Amino acid sequence: MKPAVVLYKSLSDDLRQRLNAFFDVTEIPGLDEENVKKYASVLQKAHGIIGSGGKFDQKMLDRLPQLKVASTISAGYDKYDVDALNARGILLMHTPSALTDTVADLLMGLVLATARRLPELAQRTRVGEWRDNVCADWFGSDVHHKTLGVVGMGRIGMALAQRAHLGFSMPILYNARHQHSEAEQRFNATYCDLDSLMAKADFVCIILPLTDQTHHLINRERLANMKPSAILINAGRGPVVDEVALIEALENHTISAAGLDVFEQEPLATDSPLLQLPNVVALPHIGSATHETRYAMDATAVDNLIAAFNGQVQENCVNPQVANSSGAGGEF
């Protein structure tokens, strides 16, 4: 008997066929409250669930009494109550390795776009403001040889450091929970405390998950500690940065600019001051949004689910202690 799995995101035909080969799959259109109520009987029987989005708190888990494995098509998992999953013996799988290079590309793109003011100047050109040789009012700032500060030296931080140091000859400062000898050896990166990094870096790139410890880690005081010429880049999680304080810093020219792919509330409200400021590049959370990477994430999530039910969890598991203590396989 195949384990019952709920799929709440459409997959390509080949991946759906792979999923069908191992599981009894029921696809539902999403996990909003209406669908959760409509498909309550399906959710009650689910041994596995796969998709992206949704909030998996105690209330949601109560609707999934037989759940053994959750496979999220994302690197982040702040929507999951991991303590509650652990207490119920539910494995949580995610897809961090599939999006590393794509998010690092976007971060480097935000560095370039903010420093050279690319969206602003493209728009000024589009509306006919370019009538002669450009003057200082159109100038941006160099990127090469400037100091890059990486806050969160994980896979993506390493990939960003590679691009910045080897491609743009940028000195690298980093802050993380632990020192990374590989970053120091490969990119001559220097570990420093967060306040020192904020004060010294020309570009501060935030690549952190959202936790109780990281919520509003970048606050008014830390923004005030940055150089007036410095630029803040955030492609981690929006609430890591105090958005009200950031808007003040941008309006008051405490810092030069910001490149943002994530926000405290998403989608970003159309009346947000961030959309009115010329020194902000705002993107709609597209860090992993390429055809190739989104397919790779889907495929990884499918493989993660299969591996978990086969008792072969070796990577991409948020809470491997659950697998070690009880395993996800067994009779269904």
Salt bridges, closest charged atoms under 4 A:
GLU27 OE1 - ARG16 NH1 2.65
GLU33 OE2 - ARG63 NH2 2.81
ASP62 OD1 - ARG88 NH2 2.67
ASP78 OD1 - ARG237 NE 2.86
ASP101 OD1 - ARG163 NH2 3.18
ASP105 OD1 - ARG163 NE 2.74
GLU120 OE2 - ARG117 NH2 2.91
GLU120 OE2 - ARG124 NH1 3.77
GLU129 OE1 - ARG124 NE 2.90
ASP137 OD2 - ARG124 NH2 2.67
ASP142 OD2 - HIS144 NE2 3.69
GLU182 OE2 - ARG186 NH1 2.99
ASP195 OD1 - ARG222 NE 2.92
ASP202 OD1 - LYS227 NZ 2.99
ASP242 OD2 - HIS216 ND1 3.93
GLU248 OE1 - ARG220 NE 2.93
GLU264 OE2 - HIS216 NE2 3.12
GLU266 OE1 - HIS285 ND1 2.70
ASP298 OD1 - LYS9 NZ 3.13
ASP303 OD1 - ARG18 NE 2.88
